[in-house]
């Protein structure tokens, strides 16, 4: 019979316990950091942030009702500023309304993907979806019309820009407005100097 005895010193036992705790902490942190960006919540609704492939990015926009072109119209790298100016603060406020926050990515380089939206216009102007993607996840973005004085909103849309709000619908609304009889408008409705 062969017997082996091991005498563990208190210092060695504490070192092993410390290393096990560090390993557990690193594992938990990795799971939280990696999993934290897979979903966001806006208005009580959860939505998927996965954007690793073109299909993922199109699926991301589809979950809000947008129909987009198969290929992006623009792709470029964008650096999120380390400190936000007034414009970025306002833009980040829009992101926070969507359950996102760009402050976590300050100073990081991300990719900007821009898609043409096919099922919406803003007063006849084309509408585009812009997504900021970092490590295969959407970290921010917006829906906006192309003119300089156009509008911008979150991924869910707004009163001006909604899925299905196309130029044809806007034209029919304008035509029905033209049919309004002038005599139906009260004379005191017009401004006088």
Residue frames relative to the residue before (quaternion, step in Angstrom):
aa qw qx qy qz dx dy dz
X 1.0000 0.0000 0.0000 0.0000 0.00 0.00 0.00
X 0.1840 -0.7810 0.5935 0.0632 3.51 -1.06 0.91
X 0.0633 -0.8061 0.5883 -0.0101 3.61 -0.68 1.05
X 0.1096 -0.7735 0.6227 0.0438 3.51 -0.99 0.97
X 0.0740 -0.7840 0.6141 0.0520 3.54 -0.89 0.83
X 0.1649 -0.7742 0.6072 0.0690 3.49 -1.04 0.87
X 0.1806 -0.7720 0.6022 0.0941 3.50 -0.84 0.98
X 0.1754 -0.8048 0.5631 0.0664 3.56 -0.44 1.23
X 0.3284 -0.7263 0.5719 0.1938 3.47 -0.90 0.96
X 0.6231 -0.5686 0.3947 0.3642 3.52 -1.12 0.68
X 0.6287 0.5498 -0.3253 0.4434 3.58 1.01 -0.81
X 0.6694 0.4950 -0.2977 0.4671 3.60 0.95 -0.85
X 0.6338 0.5261 -0.3297 0.4613 3.59 0.99 -0.78
X 0.6633 0.4966 -0.3039 0.4701 3.58 0.91 -0.87
X 0.6294 0.5330 -0.3290 0.4600 3.59 1.04 -0.74
X 0.6568 0.4980 -0.3078 0.4753 3.60 0.93 -0.86
X 0.6492 0.5055 -0.3168 0.4719 3.61 0.92 -0.84
X 0.6414 0.5222 -0.3170 0.4641 3.58 0.97 -0.86
X 0.6705 0.4979 -0.2980 0.4623 3.61 0.89 -0.90
X 0.6329 0.5164 -0.3289 0.4739 3.59 1.02 -0.74
X 0.6566 0.5038 -0.3110 0.4673 3.60 0.95 -0.83
X 0.6336 0.5171 -0.3268 0.4738 3.60 1.01 -0.80
X 0.6500 0.5175 -0.3130 0.4602 3.59 0.94 -0.86
X 0.6498 0.5031 -0.3116 0.4771 3.59 0.96 -0.83
X 0.6569 0.5148 -0.3054 0.4585 3.59 0.93 -0.88
X 0.6505 0.5051 -0.3111 0.4742 3.60 0.96 -0.86
X 0.6488 0.5171 -0.3163 0.4600 3.60 0.95 -0.83
X 0.6628 0.4948 -0.3046 0.4723 3.59 0.88 -0.89
X 0.6499 0.5155 -0.3138 0.4620 3.59 0.93 -0.87
X 0.6564 0.5110 -0.3133 0.4582 3.59 0.91 -0.87
X 0.6579 0.4990 -0.3121 0.4698 3.60 0.95 -0.82
X 0.6711 0.4959 -0.3017 0.4612 3.59 0.90 -0.89
X 0.6858 0.4760 -0.2918 0.4668 3.60 0.84 -0.94
X 0.6940 0.4650 -0.2880 0.4682 3.59 0.86 -0.89
X 0.7442 0.4216 -0.2286 0.4650 3.59 0.91 -0.85
X 0.5526 0.6584 -0.3916 0.3283 3.60 1.15 -0.45
X 0.7397 0.4280 -0.2402 0.4603 3.58 1.06 -0.60
X 0.4812 0.7021 -0.4338 0.2955 3.61 1.18 0.07
X 0.7918 0.1156 -0.0693 0.5957 3.60 1.18 -0.44
X 0.0955 -0.7490 0.6501 0.0858 3.52 -1.30 0.44
X 0.2894 -0.7508 0.5685 0.1715 3.56 -1.24 0.39
X 0.0354 0.7716 -0.6328 0.0547 3.53 -0.97 0.97
X 0.8449 -0.0024 -0.0330 0.5340 3.56 -0.71 1.07
X 0.7042 -0.4623 0.2606 0.4716 3.57 1.05 0.74
X 0.6399 0.5019 -0.3208 0.4855 3.60 1.26 -0.14
X 0.2933 -0.7313 0.5856 0.1905 3.57 -0.96 0.85
X 0.0121 -0.7893 0.6134 0.0248 3.54 -1.13 0.64
X 0.5441 -0.6500 0.4538 0.2747 3.51 -1.23 0.74
X 0.2537 -0.7936 0.5400 0.1196 3.60 -0.94 0.89
X 0.3897 0.7456 -0.4721 0.2632 3.60 1.25 0.03
X 0.1004 0.8035 -0.5753 0.1155 3.59 -0.82 1.04
X 0.2181 0.8182 -0.5046 0.1684 3.58 1.00 0.80
X 0.7958 0.1856 -0.0825 0.5704 3.59 1.03 -0.77
X 0.6853 -0.4514 0.3611 0.4431 3.56 -1.31 0.14
X 0.6355 0.5282 -0.3252 0.4598 3.59 1.01 -0.81
X 0.6351 0.5255 -0.3240 0.4644 3.60 1.02 -0.79
X 0.6725 0.4974 -0.3013 0.4578 3.59 0.92 -0.89
X 0.6430 0.4962 -0.3221 0.4864 3.59 1.00 -0.77
X 0.6393 0.5172 -0.3196 0.4707 3.61 1.00 -0.82
X 0.5966 0.5605 -0.3581 0.4491 3.59 1.06 -0.73
X 0.7123 0.4434 -0.2606 0.4777 3.61 0.81 -0.98
X 0.6143 0.5655 -0.3424 0.4308 3.59 1.08 -0.71
X 0.6243 0.5584 -0.3550 0.4152 3.61 1.02 -0.67
X 0.6763 0.4349 -0.2870 0.5207 3.60 1.29 -0.22
X 0.6185 -0.5781 0.3312 0.4166 3.60 1.29 0.07
X 0.5271 0.6455 -0.4103 0.3702 3.60 1.24 0.06
X 0.1915 -0.7200 0.6544 0.1290 3.53 -1.17 0.75
X 0.0445 -0.8320 0.5520 -0.0343 3.56 -0.59 1.16
X 0.6447 -0.4905 0.4128 0.4164 3.53 -1.35 0.25
X 0.6086 -0.5917 0.3959 0.3506 3.57 -1.16 0.62
X 0.7771 0.2347 -0.1223 0.5710 3.56 1.09 -0.69
X 0.5280 -0.6272 0.4555 0.3471 3.61 -1.04 0.66
X 0.4334 -0.6859 0.5178 0.2712 3.57 -1.16 0.61
X 0.7976 0.0624 -0.0330 0.5991 3.58 1.23 -0.36
X 0.0012 -0.7546 0.6561 -0.0092 3.55 -1.11 0.81
X 0.2110 0.7712 -0.5854 0.1344 3.57 -0.87 0.91
X 0.4838 -0.6321 0.5144 0.3190 3.52 -1.30 0.33
X 0.0932 -0.7870 0.6098 0.0050 3.54 -0.99 0.93
X 0.2591 -0.7421 0.5960 0.1642 3.56 -1.03 0.81
X 0.3292 -0.7025 0.5962 0.2067 3.54 -0.81 1.05
X 0.4563 -0.7124 0.4440 0.2951 3.64 -0.62 1.02
X 0.5580 -0.6130 0.4501 0.3321 3.55 -1.13 0.70
X 0.7618 0.1095 -0.0823 0.6332 3.58 1.12 -0.70
X 0.3869 -0.7527 0.4948 0.1973 3.55 -0.85 1.01
X 0.3012 -0.7041 0.6096 0.2047 3.54 -1.07 0.79
X 0.7661 -0.3718 0.2461 0.4630 3.60 -1.28 -0.04
X 0.6415 0.5279 -0.3259 0.4513 3.59 0.99 -0.82
X 0.6922 0.4602 -0.2830 0.4785 3.58 0.88 -0.90
X 0.5908 0.5528 -0.3717 0.4552 3.61 1.08 -0.58
X 0.6655 0.4855 -0.2977 0.4824 3.59 0.96 -0.87
X 0.6504 0.5081 -0.3147 0.4689 3.57 0.98 -0.85
X 0.6641 0.4903 -0.3091 0.4722 3.59 0.99 -0.77
X 0.5715 0.5629 -0.3854 0.4561 3.61 1.14 -0.51
X 0.6235 0.5177 -0.3261 0.4866 3.59 1.06 -0.77
X 0.6503 0.5148 -0.3185 0.4589 3.59 0.98 -0.83
X 0.6515 0.5199 -0.3192 0.4509 3.59 0.96 -0.83
X 0.5986 0.5486 -0.3555 0.4630 3.60 1.12 -0.63
X 0.7020 0.4463 -0.2497 0.4957 3.58 1.19 -0.58
X 0.5671 -0.6055 0.3811 0.4081 3.58 1.28 0.05
X 0.5996 0.5282 -0.3553 0.4852 3.58 1.28 0.36
X 0.0800 -0.7907 0.6049 0.0500 3.59 -1.25 0.29
X 0.3086 -0.7917 0.5052 0.1507 3.57 -0.56 1.17
X 0.5063 0.6706 -0.4355 0.3230 3.63 1.14 -0.34
X 0.5999 0.5666 -0.3585 0.4366 3.61 1.11 -0.58
X 0.7448 0.3919 -0.1962 0.5032 3.57 1.20 -0.57
X 0.2873 0.7769 -0.5116 0.2285 3.60 1.23 0.33
X 0.8106 0.2252 -0.2034 0.5008 3.54 -0.86 1.05
X 0.5970 0.5733 -0.3571 0.4330 3.61 1.26 -0.13
X 0.3702 -0.6853 0.5781 0.2432 3.54 -1.28 0.47
X 0.0177 -0.7904 0.6119 -0.0214 3.56 -0.83 1.02
X 0.4650 -0.6419 0.5170 0.3233 3.56 -1.31 0.08
X 0.2351 -0.7423 0.6141 0.1289 3.51 -1.10 0.83
X 0.0885 -0.7796 0.6200 0.0065 3.56 -0.77 1.13
X 0.0803 -0.7969 0.5986 0.0155 3.59 -0.78 1.03
X 0.0771 -0.7942 0.6027 0.0012 3.56 -0.83 1.09
X 0.4316 -0.6541 0.5569 0.2751 3.55 -1.16 0.70
X 0.2801 -0.7475 0.5784 0.1680 3.59 -0.87 0.95
X 0.3031 -0.7985 0.5029 0.1327 3.57 -0.74 1.11
X 0.7621 0.3919 -0.2088 0.4712 3.60 1.06 -0.57
X 0.7350 0.3184 -0.2545 0.5419 3.60 1.07 0.68
X 0.0289 -0.7409 0.6687 0.0548 3.51 -1.31 0.52
X 0.2991 -0.7079 0.6014 0.2187 3.53 -1.29 0.27
X 0.8032 -0.2290 0.0827 0.5437 3.55 -0.18 1.35
X 0.7625 -0.3816 0.1760 0.4919 3.55 0.94 0.98
X 0.6159 0.5420 -0.3512 0.4511 3.61 1.22 -0.22
X 0.5633 -0.6045 0.4362 0.3564 3.59 -1.08 0.66
X 0.2458 -0.7508 0.5998 0.1270 3.54 -1.23 0.61
X 0.1210 -0.7971 0.5904 0.0376 3.55 -1.04 0.84
X 0.3024 -0.7080 0.6088 0.1911 3.51 -1.27 0.58
X 0.1056 -0.7822 0.6130 0.0354 3.57 -0.81 1.04
X 0.0503 -0.7955 0.6039 -0.0029 3.56 -0.83 1.04
X 0.2214 -0.7276 0.6346 0.1370 3.54 -1.04 0.87
X 0.0633 -0.8242 0.5620 -0.0298 3.57 -0.60 1.19
X 0.0024 0.7766 -0.6287 0.0400 3.54 -0.92 1.01
X 0.8453 -0.0307 -0.0288 0.5327 3.59 -0.77 1.05
X 0.7286 -0.4692 0.2424 0.4363 3.57 0.90 0.93
X 0.6845 0.4292 -0.2864 0.5150 3.60 1.25 0.30
X 0.4812 -0.6370 0.5164 0.3099 3.55 -1.12 0.72
X 0.1144 -0.8050 0.5803 0.0457 3.57 -0.78 1.05
X 0.7975 -0.0723 0.0558 0.5964 3.58 1.28 -0.23
X 0.2533 0.7717 -0.5671 0.1369 3.51 -1.31 0.04
X 0.1944 -0.7782 0.5895 0.0951 3.51 -1.35 -0.01
X 0.3311 -0.6453 0.6343 0.2675 3.49 -1.45 0.03
X 0.1089 0.8170 -0.5551 0.1116 3.59 -0.68 1.04
X 0.4340 -0.6515 0.5501 0.2909 3.52 -1.28 0.47
X 0.5947 -0.6604 0.3552 0.2898 3.54 -1.14 0.68
X 0.5934 0.5682 -0.4164 0.3895 3.71 0.95 -0.48
X 0.6357 -0.5433 0.3869 0.3886 3.58 -1.19 0.51
X 0.7452 0.3517 -0.2130 0.5250 3.59 1.03 -0.72
X 0.3496 0.7641 -0.4736 0.2640 3.58 1.25 0.39
X 0.5267 -0.6382 0.4639 0.3164 3.53 -1.30 -0.01
X 0.1862 -0.7549 0.6212 0.0977 3.54 -1.33 0.43
X 0.0587 0.7880 -0.6101 0.0581 3.55 -1.03 0.80
X 0.6541 -0.4982 0.3909 0.4137 3.54 -1.32 0.00
X 0.7471 -0.4248 0.2797 0.4281 3.55 -1.33 0.09
X 0.6471 0.5344 -0.3258 0.4354 3.61 1.10 -0.53
X 0.5367 -0.6318 0.4059 0.3847 3.61 1.23 -0.21
X 0.2736 -0.7343 0.5958 0.1760 3.54 -1.38 -0.12
X 0.7294 -0.3772 0.3036 0.4832 3.57 -1.27 -0.23
X 0.7047 0.4566 -0.2619 0.4757 3.58 1.03 -0.77
X 0.7880 0.1914 -0.0849 0.5790 3.56 0.99 -0.84
X 0.1786 0.7625 -0.6016 0.1572 3.56 -0.53 1.21
X 0.5974 -0.5438 0.4215 0.4120 3.59 -1.13 0.48
X 0.7748 0.3045 -0.2498 0.4945 3.56 -0.89 0.96
X 0.5661 0.5743 -0.3864 0.4477 3.61 1.26 -0.17
X 0.0812 0.8402 -0.5255 0.1066 3.57 0.23 1.30
X 0.7002 -0.4590 0.3428 0.4261 3.54 -1.32 0.22
X 0.6178 0.5506 -0.3511 0.4380 3.59 1.03 -0.74
X 0.6628 0.4874 -0.3072 0.4783 3.60 0.94 -0.83
X 0.6497 0.5089 -0.3220 0.4639 3.57 0.97 -0.79
X 0.6314 0.5280 -0.3311 0.4614 3.59 1.04 -0.77
X 0.6692 0.4848 -0.3162 0.4660 3.60 0.89 -0.85
X 0.6193 0.5248 -0.3465 0.4701 3.61 1.08 -0.64
X 0.6521 0.5066 -0.3118 0.4699 3.57 0.99 -0.82
X 0.6469 0.5142 -0.3244 0.4603 3.60 0.99 -0.80
X 0.6623 0.4844 -0.3222 0.4722 3.60 0.94 -0.77
X 0.6174 0.5294 -0.3475 0.4667 3.59 1.11 -0.58
X 0.6274 0.5408 -0.3340 0.4499 3.60 1.08 -0.71
X 0.6458 0.5510 -0.3162 0.4236 3.56 1.11 -0.69
X 0.4771 0.6681 -0.4459 0.3567 3.60 1.24 -0.19
X 0.4196 -0.7074 0.5169 0.2374 3.52 -0.81 1.05
X 0.5189 -0.6637 0.4459 0.3024 3.57 -0.86 0.99
X 0.6425 0.5414 -0.3362 0.4255 3.58 1.01 -0.71
X 0.5829 0.5821 -0.3746 0.4254 3.60 1.23 -0.31
X 0.6394 0.5084 -0.3254 0.4762 3.58 1.21 -0.41
X 0.4158 -0.7202 0.4863 0.2680 3.61 -0.61 1.05
X 0.5585 -0.6373 0.4194 0.3255 3.56 -1.02 0.78
X 0.6702 0.4909 -0.3176 0.4571 3.60 1.08 -0.53
X 0.4903 0.6611 -0.4328 0.3677 3.61 1.28 0.11
X 0.6659 0.4974 -0.3022 0.4667 3.58 1.16 -0.47
X 0.4931 -0.6595 0.4699 0.3180 3.59 -0.98 0.76
X 0.1443 -0.7704 0.6151 0.0857 3.56 -1.10 0.69
X 0.3694 -0.7395 0.5218 0.2107 3.53 -1.10 0.69
